[in-house]
Amino acid sequence: MRSGTSGFLALSRVCPHQGGIVELAGNDFVCPVHGATYNLSGQWIGGQRASSLHQYATSFDPTTGTLTIN
């Protein structure tokens, strides 16, 4: 997800609670396994209690248009 003119946010879609693949539902991500809900930044916001989604470090080179996810 783009977070600014040169910033990006890369999240794992694997729910940290039971390993379900979270799905986009409106403006949130929801785990179909147990209902945990995460905002677009990956922070847990409701449903079954779980830790936040894993966030990967990113770097963007605007000269080449290359996004690197570490």
N, C-alpha and C positions, 0 to 999 in steps of 0.2 A: 504494500500500500504506500502511496506517495504521501509523505508527511510535510512537504515543503518544496521549494523550487529545486533543491538538490538533496533532499532528505527522503529516505525510504524506511519503512518498517516491515520486517520480515518475521512472520509468526509461524510456528508449527501448528498444523491443524489437528494434531493428535491431542486428545483430551488427557491431561495429566492424571485424572482420577482412575479411569478404566480403559484408556486407550482407544475410545471411540473417535471417529473422525468428525470434528465439529463442522457444522454447515452454516452458511450465511442465512439468517432469518431477519429480514428487514435491515436494521442498523446494528445487529448483534450477531454473534456466533453462538450456536446452541449445540450441545452434545446430544445426539439422539439416543444414547445409551442410558443416561441418567438425568438429563435435563439441566445440567450446569449451563449458565449463560455468561458470555464474555462480551465486553465491548470491543470496538474495532481496534483498540490498543492492546487487546489480549488480557485485560484485567478481569478477574472474576467479578460478576455483579449480581448474581442471583442463582436460584435453583440449588441443586445439590452442591454442598460446599466442596470446593476444589481449589488448588493453587492456580495461579494465572498461567496462561499459555506461554510456552517457551518462546523467547524472542532471540533472533539471530542478529549478530552484528552485521552492518552493511556499510559499504562505501560506494560512492558514485563519482565517476569521472565525467564531468559535463563536456569536456573537450571531445571525448570519444563516444559518450552516451553509454558507457559501460557501468552496469550495476554489479557489484561483487557481494555475494552473501557468504559470510564466513561461518 
